[in-house]
Each structure stands twice: as structure tokens, then as C-alpha cells.
Amino acid sequence: MIPDRLEGAEWLERQAVQAIFAALDGAQGRTRAVGGVVRDTLIGRMRDHADIDMATELLPVAVMQRAKAAGIDAYPTGIDHGTVTLRLDGTTVEVTTLRQDVVTDGRHAQVQFGTDWVADAERRDFTLNALYCFADGRLFDPLGGAADLINGRVRFIGDAARRIAEDGLRVYRFFRFSASHGGEKFDPEGLAACRDAVEELDHISRERVGAELLRMLALPRVATTLGVMDQFGLVRLAPGALAALQRYEALGGQGAAARLAMLGRDSLEQRQADWRLSKAIIAHAQNIAEAAALLRRGDIGWAAYRFGEDAVEGLAVAAAKENWSRAQLAELARDLGRLPVAPLPVGGADLEARGMRPGPDMGAALAIMERAWVDSEFSASKDALLERVFH
């Protein structure tokens, strides 16, 4: 059974949300919530701090005026395309005027504002994203998106090839939503259109592609999807990476940085360039990869000492790559967990106090003590470590 309204949705019952509806004629149906917040509420998958989007018949200037009259902060964040951001009591809502795309070039669109709710729905990407609800929770589903959502079908609205021609990023979104909401099953028409469009996607900004792929890599299950994308040439997987990704998921892993470290064929530096990824996510992935390499060699102490918490994710990556048994993984996890990792209790100042000058000899001496510290499982005394150098 497909429900006809949202029941018990915290965000919908929030006083600030209802105040925004009231200011924008929500009771008359002129403003409605739309998209992900409606979609995921309907299937009980709401995330904390989820974005709240609304669509409205009101023009952007009217939205600004009405919001300010009601004491709601208003910001013209995307006013050329009809979007105004409203904030009240810690709640943020993006309100966009109903529109139709007049001209599209695969990246940008010239829009025309209107009051036709079906036309607004028809310009969106997938039927499961063309779901609206009124202020009282009643659903408006002009394209059958609720049935597709409940049945796990990610279906382009209208002609799939035309939707992709309007915005090539929809190829990547098709795969992401097929992983997140479609159980990694692919609508045949959509899949064929994506395959046909692969050679026409060079115009998409690397930042947009990278953002989509990072969201995909953070999903609970995405290995099968990445395998299909590899076949299409949308991502590059090293030999054996797909099987390792599947084993990683079977172990319960779902870290974006860990998966990034496992893709393998291209270096992390190349991924960063191709997808315009942040230095932070690349550094995290690099730490996990290096920790996994140490753990695969049995250097548990060094993995823990150098990489701390990242060694835990590195352990899952190592287990997936080496196809360790669960018993073997559990034993190594216990060994890793029992290590009382602590920083080296001696430093250059201690060596200088004993007459050693900064330079190569001091560096070598610190390396000797560091090795002894790790070998002792972080239990050797300061005097014992110094004795390794000044014996």
C-alpha cells in the first residue's frame, strides 16, 4: 500500500517549518515540500540534519517580501534560478519557484517561472525525486514516484536520454540513487541511456563529478554499482578491486576514504586531480592505505603508532584485500585494540641534553629509539630507550 500522506515527520511538525508554510500560502497549496526530505520520510530513511526543500508558486521577490514580513531571515542564494534560502529558529529551508527549463546545454539551464506543478515535476531527474507534500503532510505525486520509490526502481522522468542531455551529471546520479534507493538494480532504459551518454560527459565539472562519487562511496552498498561503472568507463578499478570492495562491504565497511583507497588503478593524487577532491579526504585515504599495507605485513604496532584510528579502517581494508577469514580478522583486531599506543617519550631535547647535536646522527638515534618503542609495544621506559643510543 502506498500511503497518501506523511505521518509523524519531525521536520514537518517543526514550528519553524509550519511558520514558513504559513508565510508562503502553504495552507492553500501554493508552497509544498519537495524532493529528498519527502522521499526519505516516506520510506523511513530520514538522515539527521537533512536538507528541507520547498517549491512554490510565488515569485522569488514575493518569497523574500513575505518571509521578511513574517520575521523569517531570507537570502537570495540562487535567485536567478528562483531559489531563496529561509532561516528561522535554527531551521534552514530552500524555497524555489516552480519553473520549466527553456534552454539547456547539459550543464546550465535558462528557466521560466510558472504555476504548473506537473510541469515542475516533469523537469526533475527521477520519479522518486518528484514527490511533494502539503503543509498537512498530504502527498502530491503526479508521476507515480511513490510506487517507484517503494519498489526500489530508479526511473528517469520521461525520456532518459533527454534528461541526461539536459544535465550529464544525471548519469552519475542514476548510479548513486540506484545504489542508495534501488538495491543496486538498474532500470534497463536508464542504464542503456547512461551507457550511450558516456562519451558525452567531458563537459561536466570535475568538482560536481567528485561530489557525486564521494557521496556514492559513503553508501552502505555500492560495489556492484562501481563494477558496472567500471565497465562503462566512468570509474577505473584495478584488477581485483571489485572483489575486495565486495568483501569490504560484507565485513560491514562503508567508509568513503577507505573505498577510495581500494579503487587502486589510479593513484590517489590522480583521483584528487580527476575529481577535485579535498586534501583532507585524500590524506585520510592515504593514511588508511598505508596502515593497511603495514597490517598486511603483520606490522600491527607500526600501523597503530603511525596512523591511530585510521589503522582500524586500514584493518578492514587489509582484510578485504587479503581475503582473511573472520577468525583471522578478529584476532588481529584484538591485537590492535590492546596496544596502549602512546607517543615516543623521548625527543631531540633529551639527546641534546646528553651532548648530541641536531643533524643526521640525531635523526638516526631517534629512529633507533622509535623502533625500540614500537617493538616494546609502547612500554619501554625513557631510560631504556636512551640506553639504546648511549650504551
FILO-440874 format. One record per residue (C-alpha): residue in one letter; residue number from 0; x, y, z. Coordinates in pm, 1 decimal. Example, Ala and Ser with C-alpha at 12.3 -4.5 7.8 and 13.67 -1.06 7.14 Angstrom:
# FILO-440874
 resn resi        x        y        z
    a    0   1230.0   -450.0    780.0
    s    1   1367.0   -106.0    714.0
END
This chain:
# FILO-440874
 resn resi        x        y        z
    m    0      0.0      0.0      0.0
    i    1    123.6    344.2    -92.1
    p    2     39.9    599.7    180.2
    d    3   -132.4    920.9     83.0
    r    4     35.4   1134.2    348.3
    l    5    341.9   1161.8    569.4
    e    6    270.4   1071.2    930.3
    g    7    475.9   1176.6   1231.9
    a    8    750.0   1352.6   1037.5
    e    9    950.7   1554.9   1289.7
    w   10   1067.0   1810.5   1036.3
    l   11    713.5   1867.9    908.9
    e   12    576.3   1920.0   1259.2
    r   13    853.4   2165.9   1344.6
    q   14    716.4   2508.4   1434.5
    a   15    963.0   2688.3   1209.4
    v   16    866.9   2478.6    906.4
    q   17    498.0   2541.8    963.9
    a   18    569.1   2914.0   1003.0
    i   19    740.0   2915.2    663.0
    f   20    447.6   2727.4    508.2
    a   21    208.8   2980.9    661.2
    a   22    403.8   3279.5    527.7
    l   23    403.1   3130.4    175.7
    d   24     37.3   3023.4    146.4
    g   25    112.0   2662.2    232.5
    a   26   -243.7   2606.3    355.2
    q   27   -367.2   2691.1      6.3
    g   28   -115.5   2451.5   -150.1
    r   29     84.9   2729.9   -313.2
    t   30    400.8   2610.0   -137.4
    r   31    489.3   2242.0    -82.9
    a   32    787.0   2044.9     44.7
    v   33    962.3   1853.7   -230.4
    g   34   1238.9   1607.0   -310.2
    g   35   1465.4   1417.6    -75.4
    v   36   1303.8   1517.5    251.2
    v   37    966.3   1385.8    128.5
    r   38   1117.7   1082.3    -42.8
    d   39   1320.1    960.1    253.5
    t   40   1048.8   1034.6    509.0
    l   41    811.4    819.2    306.8
    i   42   1039.5    515.4    338.4
    g   43   1158.8    586.3    692.5
    r   44   1516.6    673.6    596.5
    m   45   1547.5   1031.2    714.3
    r   46   1900.1   1144.7    793.6
    d   47   1987.1   1379.6   1076.7
    h   48   2001.1   1740.5    961.5
    a   49   1852.9   1653.3    622.5
    d   50   1802.5   1940.5    378.4
    i   51   1448.8   2074.8    356.8
    d   52   1342.4   2197.8     13.8
    m   53   1015.6   2358.9    -85.4
    a   54    862.7   2452.2   -419.1
    t   55    629.4   2748.1   -453.4
    e   56    407.3   2928.3   -699.0
    l   57    527.1   3260.2   -555.9
    l   58    794.2   3453.9   -740.7
    p   59   1131.3   3488.6   -562.7
    v   60   1075.8   3855.2   -478.7
    a   61    741.4   3770.6   -318.1
    v   62    906.6   3491.2   -117.6
    m   63   1164.0   3741.1     13.0
    q   64    899.8   4000.3     98.5
    r   65    664.8   3759.5    273.2
    a   66    944.0   3596.5    469.0
    k   67   1074.6   3928.2    599.5
    a   68    724.0   4040.7    691.5
    a   69    687.5   3721.5    897.8
    g   70   1022.1   3770.3   1074.6
    i   71   1196.9   3496.7    873.9
    d   72   1551.5   3563.0    753.6
    a   73   1572.2   3547.8    373.9
    y   74   1877.2   3523.0    147.2
    p   75   1873.2   3532.0   -237.5
    t   76   2116.7   3241.5   -270.4
    g   77   2010.5   3138.7   -620.7
    i   78   1757.0   3399.4   -715.1
    d   79   1836.9   3388.7  -1089.6
    h   80   1704.6   3032.5  -1088.0
    g   81   1428.1   3109.6   -841.2
    t   82   1587.7   2990.6   -515.9
    v   83   1567.2   3178.6   -186.0
    t   84   1708.8   3040.5    139.8
    l   85   1497.4   3098.1    450.6
    r   86   1614.7   3056.5    810.5
    l   87   1409.0   3055.1   1128.9
    d   88   1495.6   2925.2   1476.1
    g   89   1785.7   2715.5   1350.6
    t   90   1590.0   2562.3   1061.0
    t   91   1701.4   2629.4    703.4
    v   92   1469.1   2581.9    406.8
    e   93   1547.7   2636.5     38.8
    v   94   1243.5   2764.1   -148.5
    t   95   1240.7   2751.9   -528.3
    t   96    974.6   2895.3   -756.5
    l   97    805.3   2647.8   -990.2
    r   98    986.5   2651.8  -1320.3
    q   99   1043.8   2495.8  -1657.1
    d  100   1377.7   2465.9  -1837.8
    v  101   1356.1   2672.6  -2155.1
    v  102   1712.1   2615.5  -2282.3
    t  103   1966.9   2362.8  -2153.8
    d  104   2322.9   2285.8  -2263.4
    g  105   2394.1   1984.6  -2046.5
    r  106   2526.3   2198.8  -1759.3
    h  107   2317.0   2515.3  -1722.2
    a  108   1953.7   2593.2  -1788.1
    q  109   1755.2   2905.5  -1867.0
    v  110   1434.2   2880.0  -1672.1
    q  111   1085.0   3021.7  -1692.4
    f  112    882.3   3059.3  -1375.6
    g  113    528.5   2930.5  -1362.8
    t  114    248.2   2783.9  -1152.8
    d  115    217.1   2439.7  -1312.5
    w  116    305.7   2172.2  -1055.6
    v  117    310.9   1889.0  -1308.4
    a  118    546.5   2083.3  -1537.2
    d  119    775.4   2144.3  -1238.7
    a  120    776.2   1771.9  -1162.9
    e  121    849.4   1680.8  -1524.3
    r  122   1171.1   1888.1  -1530.0
    r  123   1326.6   1684.4  -1244.7
    d  124   1553.3   1383.6  -1286.3
    f  125   1385.8   1072.5  -1140.1
    t  126   1027.2    998.4  -1045.9
    l  127   1123.9    925.9   -685.3
    n  128   1254.0   1282.8   -658.9
    a  129    933.4   1435.7   -794.3
    l  130    736.6   1385.9   -471.5
    y  131    572.9   1676.5   -292.2
    c  132    378.2   1715.8     28.2
    f  133    145.5   1982.6    158.4
    a  134    182.2   2153.8    493.5
    d  135    -51.4   1895.0    648.9
    g  136    152.5   1600.6    515.2
    r  137    -72.4   1506.5    222.1
    l  138    130.1   1374.9    -71.6
    f  139    123.9   1510.8   -423.4
    d  140    267.0   1250.5   -660.6
    p  141    197.9   1348.9  -1022.5
    l  142    438.5   1099.6  -1186.4
    g  143    399.8    780.3   -982.8
    g  144    722.1    834.5   -793.2
    a  145    594.8    685.1   -467.1
    a  146    535.5    346.3   -628.2
    d  147    880.0    353.0   -787.5
    l  148   1034.8    450.9   -455.2
    i  149    867.1    173.6   -259.5
    n  150    951.9    -79.8   -530.1
    g  151   1316.1     31.2   -545.0
    r  152   1301.1    149.7   -903.8
    v  153   1513.7    448.1  -1007.1
    r  154   1339.5    567.3  -1322.1
    f  155   1415.2    873.8  -1529.2
    i  156   1121.7   1106.1  -1583.2
    g  157   1009.1   1081.2  -1945.7
    d  158   1280.9   1007.4  -2198.7
    a  159   1602.0    907.4  -2019.6
    a  160   1832.7   1028.6  -2296.8
    r  161   1667.8   1371.4  -2295.7
    r  162   1700.5   1400.4  -1916.6
    i  163   2071.7   1321.2  -1946.0
    a  164   2120.0   1567.1  -2233.1
    e  165   1979.5   1838.5  -2006.0
    d  166   2240.3   1762.5  -1739.3
    g  167   2510.1   1499.9  -1790.3
    l  168   2565.6   1469.7  -1414.7
    r  169   2241.1   1271.8  -1408.2
    v  170   2439.3    970.5  -1531.6
    y  171   2630.7    968.9  -1203.9
    r  172   2314.5   1043.4  -1006.6
    f  173   2141.9    747.8  -1171.5
    f  174   2410.2    516.6  -1039.7
    r  175   2413.5    679.3   -696.0
    f  176   2038.6    653.3   -649.5
    s  177   2034.9    301.7   -791.8
    a  178   2279.8    212.4   -513.9
    s  179   2109.6    408.8   -236.0
    h  180   1742.1    352.3   -324.3
    g  181   1737.6     81.3   -590.4
    g  182   1917.0   -206.7   -421.7
    e  183   2187.9   -186.8   -691.9
    k  184   1937.3   -293.5   -955.2
    f  185   1927.3    -79.3  -1267.7
    d  186   1630.3     31.7  -1471.2
    p  187   1707.0   -105.5  -1821.4
    e  188   1607.5    207.8  -2010.0
    g  189   1804.8    431.0  -1776.0
    l  190   2108.7    204.6  -1786.2
    a  191   2109.9    197.5  -2166.8
    a  192   2081.6    577.8  -2183.6
    c  193   2370.5    616.9  -1940.1
    r  194   2585.9    379.2  -2143.3
    d  195   2511.0    572.1  -2461.3
    a  196   2596.5    904.8  -2296.5
    v  197   2936.8    811.4  -2151.1
    e  198   3135.7    969.3  -2434.3
    e  199   2944.7   1296.9  -2398.9
    l  200   3026.3   1380.1  -2036.0
    d  201   3360.0   1560.3  -2064.3
    h  202   3192.7   1897.8  -2015.1
    i  203   3082.8   1821.7  -1658.7
    s  204   3291.5   1995.9  -1397.2
    r  205   3525.9   1768.6  -1206.5
    e  206   3402.7   1912.8   -877.7
    r  207   3044.9   1802.2   -947.9
    v  208   3156.9   1454.7  -1051.6
    g  209   3378.1   1422.2   -744.4
    a  210   3097.8   1530.6   -511.6
    e  211   2863.9   1266.3   -656.5
    l  212   3126.7    993.0   -635.7
    l  213   3216.4   1075.1   -275.5
    r  214   2850.1   1051.2   -176.3
    m  215   2835.6    719.3   -358.6
    l  216   3146.6    584.4   -184.9
    a  217   2990.1    654.4    154.5
    l  218   2683.6    434.3     89.2
    p  219   2637.4    100.7    268.7
    r  220   2638.1    -96.4    -59.3
    v  221   2799.3     28.1   -376.5
    a  222   3047.9   -236.7   -500.6
    t  223   2817.4   -378.9   -767.6
    t  224   2739.7    -28.0   -888.3
    l  225   3108.1     61.0   -911.5
    g  226   3163.2   -257.8  -1110.1
    v  227   2907.0   -151.5  -1370.2
    m  228   3050.8    199.7  -1381.2
    d  229   3393.8     48.2  -1440.8
    q  230   3254.3   -145.6  -1737.4
    f  231   3116.3    182.7  -1877.0
    g  232   3444.6    368.7  -1820.0
    l  233   3302.3    605.5  -1558.4
    v  234   3545.4    488.3  -1289.4
    r  235   3867.8    288.6  -1310.8
    l  236   3906.4    -16.0  -1087.2
    a  237   4230.5   -208.0  -1050.8
    p  238   4220.2   -584.4  -1112.0
    g  239   4082.6   -749.5   -802.1
    a  240   3944.3   -423.7   -661.3
    l  241   3581.0   -518.2   -720.9
    a  242   3611.7   -845.0   -526.4
    a  243   3792.5   -659.9   -246.3
    l  244   3520.0   -395.1   -234.6
    q  245   3255.9   -666.5   -210.0
    r  246   3443.1   -832.9     76.8
    y  247   3483.5   -494.4    246.1
    e  248   3106.5   -444.9    237.0
    a  249   3048.2   -798.7    366.9
    l  250   3260.3   -700.6    669.1
    g  251   3031.0   -403.9    730.5
    g  252   3265.1   -137.5    596.4
    q  253   3117.8    173.7    438.2
    g  254   3382.3    446.2    461.9
    a  255   3428.6    674.9    163.0
    a  256   3800.1    725.4    231.9
    a  257   3857.2    352.3    277.3
    r  258   3684.5    272.4    -51.4
    l  259   3881.7    548.9   -219.9
    a  260   4198.0    378.1   -101.0
    m  261   4077.6     49.6   -251.1
    l  262   3990.5    160.2   -604.7
    g  263   4351.9    110.9   -692.9
    r  264   4417.7    160.2  -1062.6
    d  265   4487.0    534.8  -1041.7
    s  266   4695.0    693.7   -767.1
    l  267   4520.1    897.2   -500.5
    e  268   4689.3   1205.5   -641.7
    q  269   4534.7   1127.5   -980.5
    r  270   4193.0   1077.5   -819.8
    q  271   4231.4   1413.0   -649.6
    a  272   4306.8   1580.1   -981.5
    d  273   4032.3   1398.5  -1171.3
    w  274   3760.4   1457.2   -911.7
    r  275   3885.0   1777.6   -745.2
    l  276   3881.6   1610.9   -404.9
    s  277   3986.4   1787.8    -87.8
    k  278   4332.0   1742.1     59.8
    a  279   4167.3   1615.8    378.9
    i  280   3986.8   1320.3    216.7
    i  281   4296.9   1228.8     16.1
    a  282   4513.8   1239.7    329.5
    h  283   4260.7   1021.8    512.1
    a  284   4256.9    769.2    227.3
    q  285   4637.4    770.3    211.6
    n  286   4663.4    700.7    585.6
    i  287   4420.7    410.6    555.2
    a  288   4608.3    268.0    256.9
    e  289   4944.0    289.8    433.1
    a  290   4802.2    143.7    754.3
    a  291   4653.2   -143.8    553.6
    a  292   4989.4   -209.7    388.3
    l  293   5158.9   -233.3    729.4
    l  294   4888.7   -461.3    865.1
    r  295   4912.5   -690.5    562.3
    r  296   5281.5   -734.9    653.8
    g  297   5196.2   -800.2   1016.7
    d  298   5336.7   -467.5   1143.9
    i  299   5047.5   -402.3   1381.8
    g  300   5245.1   -185.2   1618.4
    w  301   5369.4     44.7   1344.4
    a  302   5020.5     75.9   1195.8
    a  303   4878.3    177.1   1531.9
    y  304   5169.5    409.9   1612.6
    r  305   5170.3    594.8   1282.9
    f  306   4802.6    606.2   1198.8
    g  307   4599.6    574.7   1519.4
    e  308   4225.7    543.9   1448.2
    d  309   4290.6    519.1   1074.7
    a  310   4454.7    182.3   1144.5
    v  311   4111.5     44.8   1237.4
    e  312   3979.2    125.1    890.2
    g  313   4308.7      3.8    748.0
    l  314   4246.3   -331.4    912.5
    a  315   3913.9   -372.8    731.2
    v  316   4081.2   -275.4    402.6
    a  317   4366.7   -521.5    458.9
    a  318   4121.9   -799.4    545.4
    a  319   3920.7   -732.6    229.9
    k  320   4225.7   -723.4      4.9
    e  321   4382.9  -1036.5    153.6
    n  322   4052.2  -1221.8    194.3
    w  323   4127.0  -1301.5    557.7
    s  324   3893.4  -1529.5    746.4
    r  325   3673.0  -1371.4   1010.0
    a  326   3869.9  -1555.3   1277.2
    q  327   4196.5  -1409.7   1148.3
    l  328   4045.6  -1063.2   1130.8
    a  329   3907.3  -1092.1   1484.4
    e  330   4247.8  -1198.0   1617.7
    l  331   4424.9   -903.9   1454.0
    a  332   4152.8   -666.6   1570.8
    r  333   4210.2   -783.7   1929.2
    d  334   4585.9   -736.8   1890.7
    l  335   4533.8   -388.9   1751.6
    g  336   4283.9   -295.3   2020.3
    r  337   4500.6   -399.9   2313.7
    l  338   4801.5   -187.3   2216.3
    p  339   4836.6    108.7   2457.2
    v  340   4959.8    338.5   2184.2
    a  341   5146.0    640.8   2319.1
    p  342   5385.0    899.3   2172.5
    l  343   5758.0    843.8   2191.8
    p  344   5859.1    959.1   2543.9
    v  345   6196.3   1097.1   2431.6
    g  346   6287.1   1367.3   2183.9
    g  347   6561.5   1582.2   2045.4
    a  348   6587.9   1785.3   2365.7
    d  349   6676.0   1469.9   2560.8
    l  350   6951.9   1390.6   2314.6
    e  351   7086.3   1745.5   2319.1
    a  352   7097.5   1727.8   2700.0
    r  353   7337.9   1437.7   2656.9
    g  354   7561.4   1627.8   2419.0
    m  355   7423.2   1522.2   2078.6
    r  356   7384.9   1798.5   1823.6
    p  357   7093.3   1825.5   1578.8
    g  358   7167.1   1661.0   1245.9
    p  359   7177.7   1321.1   1076.1
    d  360   7312.8   1144.5   1384.6
    m  361   7025.2   1273.7   1594.9
    g  362   6777.1   1161.9   1330.2
    a  363   6927.2    813.0   1325.3
    a  364   6923.4    798.5   1705.7
    l  365   6554.7    896.5   1719.5
    a  366   6476.9    627.9   1458.8
    i  367   6651.9    364.5   1673.6
    m  368   6454.2    467.0   1981.9
    e  369   6129.8    482.1   1787.0
    r  370   6180.0    125.6   1664.0
    a  371   6256.1     11.4   2020.1
    w  372   5946.3    193.1   2146.1
    v  373   5718.5     19.5   1896.7
    d  374   5886.9   -319.8   1949.2
    s  375   5824.5   -287.8   2323.8
    e  376   5456.1   -232.9   2248.6
    f  377   5487.0    116.7   2391.2
    s  378   5604.1      3.5   2732.4
    a  379   5980.1     77.3   2738.5
    s  380   6096.6    340.3   2985.9
    k  381   6263.1    663.1   2881.3
    d  382   6593.0    548.6   3032.8
    a  383   6576.0    216.5   2849.6
    l  384   6523.5    395.8   2519.5
    l  385   6813.7    633.2   2577.9
    e  386   7029.8    335.7   2670.4
    r  387   6978.7    205.7   2313.7
    v  388   7174.7    505.7   2189.6
    f  389   7412.5    583.2   2475.9
    h  390   7521.6    235.4   2578.9
END
